[in-house]
Every structure is written in C-alpha cells, then in structure tokens.
Amino acid sequence: MLKALRFEILRDIKASCLATIALAEQPVRVATLIDEKAFLADQFLVHNKTVFLEDRTHDWEWRDGLFRYYTRVAERADVLIIYELEEVTPAARFCPQTGGPLVAVSK
C-alpha cells in the first residue's frame, strides 16, 4: 500500500490540458481526492476509495515547472500532488488460509 509522506492539495482544479499550474517540484504521483477525511486520517492512497490514482501522460503532466491536469474522472476536482511516497505493508487482519480474523496474542 502506498502512503503519501509529502504532498499538497490543489483545490477546485479544472481538468484541462490548456490550463497550467506552476509547481517548483516534480510530483511522483497525482491523484484526484475522493474522500479527503479518510485520506488525511492515515495518508494511504487507496484507489477508488480515498483517491483516484491518475496516470502520468494520460491524466496529468509536469514539464519545466508547469503542471497540467486533464483527468477524465471529473470536470473540476481537488487534486492531490504527491512529492514523496513510501510502500507500507499493513498488518494482516485475516488468515490467508481460512479467511478468519486474526486474534492478537497477549503476553
């Protein structure tokens, strides 16, 4: 699972390949926010739940300090610009063999 470590949120951005926004740093990922409250709780990028992960070239581009956002998901949206990520392995909650819930063992 991906976790955003350093990011900013651009508000009410129009999806258009003609509009540009100056960003001094190149994003490593871009996502359209779906559930901002859930995202901000842990900064996990859960596709189609907290965010819609956008594809570079198809949905966004950054070149020479200028960012373009032209998603097909929305006409206007709050856009998550991610500058630093980490791969996180969440703790298992279910047994992979039985599907039953795992119970924490107390010492």
C-alpha positions as CSV (number, residue, x, y, z in Angstrom):
1,M,0.0,0.0,0.0
2,L,1.3,3.5,-0.8
3,K,1.4,6.2,1.8
4,A,1.9,9.9,0.9
5,L,4.7,11.4,3.1
6,R,4.9,14.8,1.5
7,F,2.0,16.3,-0.5
8,E,-0.2,19.3,-1.2
9,I,-3.8,19.6,-2.2
10,L,-4.8,21.8,-5.1
11,R,-8.4,23.0,-4.7
12,D,-11.1,23.0,-7.3
13,I,-8.8,22.4,-10.3
14,K,-10.4,22.4,-13.8
15,A,-9.5,19.4,-15.9
16,S,-8.0,20.9,-19.0
17,C,-4.8,20.3,-20.9
18,L,-4.7,24.0,-21.7
19,A,-4.6,25.2,-18.1
20,T,-1.2,25.1,-16.3
21,I,-0.2,25.5,-12.6
22,A,3.3,26.4,-11.6
23,L,4.9,23.7,-9.4
24,A,8.5,24.1,-8.5
25,E,9.0,20.4,-7.8
26,Q,8.0,17.4,-10.0
27,P,5.3,15.2,-8.5
28,V,6.0,11.4,-8.1
29,R,2.2,10.7,-8.2
30,V,-1.0,12.6,-8.7
31,A,-4.5,11.6,-7.5
32,T,-8.0,13.0,-7.5
33,L,-9.3,13.2,-4.0
34,I,-12.5,11.1,-3.3
35,D,-12.6,11.0,0.5
36,E,-10.3,13.7,1.9
37,K,-11.2,13.0,5.5
38,A,-10.3,9.2,5.2
39,F,-7.1,10.1,3.3
40,L,-5.9,12.6,5.9
41,A,-6.5,10.1,8.7
42,D,-3.5,8.0,7.6
43,Q,-2.4,9.3,4.2
44,F,-2.9,5.9,2.5
45,L,-3.6,6.1,-1.2
46,V,-6.5,3.6,-1.6
47,H,-7.5,3.6,-5.2
48,N,-11.3,4.2,-5.8
49,K,-11.8,4.7,-2.0
50,T,-9.7,7.7,-0.7
51,V,-8.3,8.8,-4.1
52,F,-8.4,8.0,-7.7
53,L,-4.8,7.4,-8.8
54,E,-4.1,9.3,-12.1
55,D,-1.7,8.1,-14.8
56,R,1.1,10.4,-16.0
57,T,0.7,11.3,-19.6
58,H,-2.9,10.1,-19.8
59,D,-4.2,12.3,-17.0
60,W,-1.5,14.7,-16.0
61,E,1.9,16.0,-16.9
62,W,4.6,18.1,-15.4
63,R,7.3,19.8,-17.5
64,D,9.6,22.8,-16.9
65,G,7.8,23.6,-13.6
66,L,4.3,23.6,-15.1
67,F,1.7,21.1,-14.1
68,R,-1.3,20.1,-16.3
69,Y,-4.3,18.1,-15.1
70,Y,-6.6,16.6,-17.6
71,T,-8.3,13.7,-15.9
72,R,-11.4,12.0,-17.3
73,V,-12.7,11.4,-13.8
74,A,-14.1,14.9,-13.1
75,E,-14.5,18.3,-14.7
76,R,-13.3,20.0,-11.5
77,A,-11.7,18.4,-8.5
78,D,-9.4,18.7,-5.5
79,V,-6.1,17.2,-6.7
80,L,-3.5,15.6,-4.5
81,I,0.0,16.3,-5.6
82,I,2.4,13.8,-4.0
83,Y,6.1,14.6,-3.8
84,E,7.3,11.7,-1.6
85,L,5.8,8.2,-1.0
86,E,6.6,5.1,1.0
87,E,5.4,1.5,0.5
88,V,3.7,0.3,3.6
89,T,2.7,-3.3,4.4
90,P,-0.4,-3.1,6.7
91,A,-0.7,-5.6,9.5
92,A,-2.7,-8.7,8.5
93,R,-6.2,-8.8,9.9
94,F,-7.3,-12.1,8.4
95,C,-5.8,-15.5,8.0
96,P,-4.8,-16.1,4.3
97,Q,-5.7,-19.8,4.6
98,T,-9.1,-19.7,6.4
99,G,-10.2,-16.1,5.9
100,G,-11.0,-15.9,9.6
101,P,-10.0,-12.9,11.7
102,L,-6.6,-12.9,13.4
103,V,-6.7,-12.5,17.1
104,A,-3.9,-10.6,18.8
105,V,-1.9,-12.7,21.2
106,S,-1.3,-11.0,24.5
107,K,1.7,-11.8,26.6
